[in-house]
Amino acid sequence: MSTHDKLAHLLLMREIEDFLYREADLLDEREFNTWLELFTDDIRYWMPIRRNLSFKNRDRDISGDGETAWFDDNRRTLQSRVNQIMTGVHWAEEPLSRVSHLISNIRIEGEYRDIEGAEILVKSHFLVHRNRLETETAFLAGRRHDTLRRVGDSFRICKRKIIIDQTTLTVKNLSFFF
């Protein structure tokens, strides 16, 4: 890799990191409508279910397309979830949860062009801490596989696959975002 290519890669990496850190801040600051602007109209926001399988079947420990998932949202359903929270009478988010997103291990896994333009596959890890009321606390850890689409001088998320480490959720609901 030439020095120019290395520099371009580092600049792209830094731009992607800033984008993902800004997204985490928007969620933590409860700026849900602004957060929605980070997604394309054709977004797939998907959290498959983890399964406990033997070592020889470890490559199938995540539910696939068409199988049961914790959620499989598009732009319309994400907007509905945000609208519901913003009413102030959402039973699972009244009062609102206090949530912190820690994003790490960000890596560019691939770049390609399609009809829409440049897209970049980005993998990262997360730790989400949620506290609600006085005693409800939860930690969820896992990985994200994001496809970012270049739009103007920034990115939009067109696919997000959220892979949590837990096979059984101990949280009361998944009314927050990843």
C-alpha positions in Angstrom: 0.0 0.0 0.0 1.4 3.4 -1.0 1.9 6.2 1.4 -1.0 8.0 -0.3 -3.3 5.0 0.0 -2.3 4.6 3.7 -3.1 8.3 4.4 -6.4 8.0 2.5 -7.3 4.9 4.5 -6.5 6.7 7.8 -8.5 9.7 6.9 -11.5 7.5 5.9 -11.2 5.6 9.1 -11.1 8.7 11.2 -14.2 10.1 9.4 -16.1 6.8 10.0 -15.1 6.8 13.7 -16.3 10.4 14.1 -19.6 9.5 12.4 -20.2 6.5 14.7 -19.2 8.4 17.8 -21.6 11.2 16.8 -24.4 8.6 16.3 -23.7 7.3 19.9 -23.9 10.8 21.3 -27.2 11.5 19.5 -28.7 8.4 21.1 -27.3 9.1 24.5 -28.6 12.7 24.4 -32.0 11.4 23.2 -31.9 13.2 19.9 -33.8 10.4 18.3 -35.2 12.4 15.3 -31.7 13.7 14.4 -30.4 10.1 14.9 -33.0 8.9 12.3 -31.5 11.3 9.7 -28.3 9.2 9.8 -30.2 6.3 8.0 -31.1 5.9 4.4 -34.7 5.4 3.2 -33.9 1.7 2.5 -32.3 0.9 5.9 -32.4 -2.6 7.3 -31.9 -2.4 11.1 -31.7 -6.0 12.2 -30.9 -7.9 15.4 -30.9 -11.7 14.8 -31.2 -14.0 17.8 -28.1 -15.8 19.1 -28.3 -19.6 19.8 -26.3 -21.9 21.9 -24.9 -24.5 19.5 -22.1 -27.1 19.7 -18.6 -26.1 18.5 -19.1 -27.9 15.2 -22.2 -25.7 14.5 -20.7 -22.4 15.7 -21.1 -20.8 12.3 -24.9 -21.1 12.6 -25.3 -19.5 16.1 -27.1 -16.5 14.7 -30.6 -16.6 13.2 -30.6 -16.0 9.5 -32.8 -14.0 7.0 -36.4 -15.0 7.3 -35.9 -16.5 10.8 -37.0 -15.1 14.1 -35.1 -11.9 15.2 -35.3 -9.6 18.1 -36.2 -7.0 15.6 -36.0 -6.5 11.8 -36.9 -2.8 11.2 -37.0 -0.6 8.1 -37.2 3.2 8.0 -41.0 3.2 8.6 -40.8 1.0 11.7 -37.8 2.9 13.1 -39.7 6.1 12.7 -42.7 4.5 14.4 -40.6 3.4 17.4 -39.1 6.9 17.7 -42.6 8.5 17.4 -43.9 6.2 20.1 -41.1 7.2 22.5 -41.5 10.9 21.8 -45.2 10.8 22.8 -44.1 10.7 26.5 -46.5 8.0 27.2 -44.6 4.9 26.0 -45.0 2.4 28.9 -41.5 1.0 28.6 -39.8 4.4 28.3 -41.6 6.6 30.8 -39.5 7.9 32.4 -36.9 7.7 29.6 -34.0 5.3 30.2 -30.5 6.7 30.7 -28.4 5.0 28.1 -24.7 5.1 27.3 -23.2 3.7 24.1 -19.5 2.8 24.0 -18.3 2.0 20.5 -14.9 0.4 19.9 -12.8 -1.9 17.6 -14.0 0.0 14.5 -12.6 -1.6 11.4 -13.2 -1.1 7.7 -14.0 -4.5 6.2 -14.6 -3.6 2.6 -15.6 -0.9 0.1 -17.6 -1.3 -3.0 -19.8 0.7 -5.4 -23.4 0.0 -6.3 -26.0 1.9 -8.1 -26.5 4.2 -5.1 -22.8 5.1 -4.8 -19.8 4.2 -2.6 -20.6 1.8 0.3 -18.3 0.7 3.1 -18.7 -2.3 5.3 -17.7 -1.4 8.9 -17.5 -3.7 11.9 -17.4 -2.5 15.4 -18.1 -3.6 19.0 -20.4 -2.0 21.5 -21.2 -1.9 25.1 -24.6 -0.4 26.0 -25.5 0.5 29.5 -29.1 1.2 30.3 -30.5 2.5 33.6 -34.2 3.0 34.2 -36.0 4.0 37.3 -34.0 3.5 40.5 -33.0 -0.2 40.1 -33.3 -1.4 36.5 -29.8 -1.7 35.1 -28.6 -3.6 32.1 -25.5 -4.1 30.1 -25.6 -5.5 26.5 -22.4 -6.2 24.6 -21.9 -7.3 21.1 -20.9 -6.4 17.6 -22.4 -4.4 14.7 -21.9 -4.9 11.0 -22.8 -1.6 9.3 -23.0 -0.7 5.7 -22.4 3.0 5.3 -23.3 4.8 2.1 -21.5 7.9 1.1 -24.0 10.8 0.8 -22.5 14.2 0.0 -19.7 14.8 2.5 -20.9 12.3 5.1 -22.4 8.9 5.4 -25.8 7.3 6.0 -26.3 3.9 7.4 -28.1 1.6 4.9 -27.7 -1.7 6.8 -27.1 -2.5 10.4 -26.8 -6.0 11.8 -26.6 -6.1 15.6 -25.2 -9.2 17.1 -25.5 -9.3 20.9 -23.5 -11.8 23.0 -26.5 -12.9 25.1 -28.7 -15.8 23.9 -31.3 -15.0 26.6 -32.1 -11.4 27.3 -32.4 -10.4 30.9 -33.6 -6.8 30.1 -37.4 -6.2 30.4 -37.6 -4.8 26.9 -35.6 -3.6 23.9 -37.1 -0.1 23.6 -33.7 1.5 23.2 -31.5 1.6 20.1 -28.1 0.2 19.3 
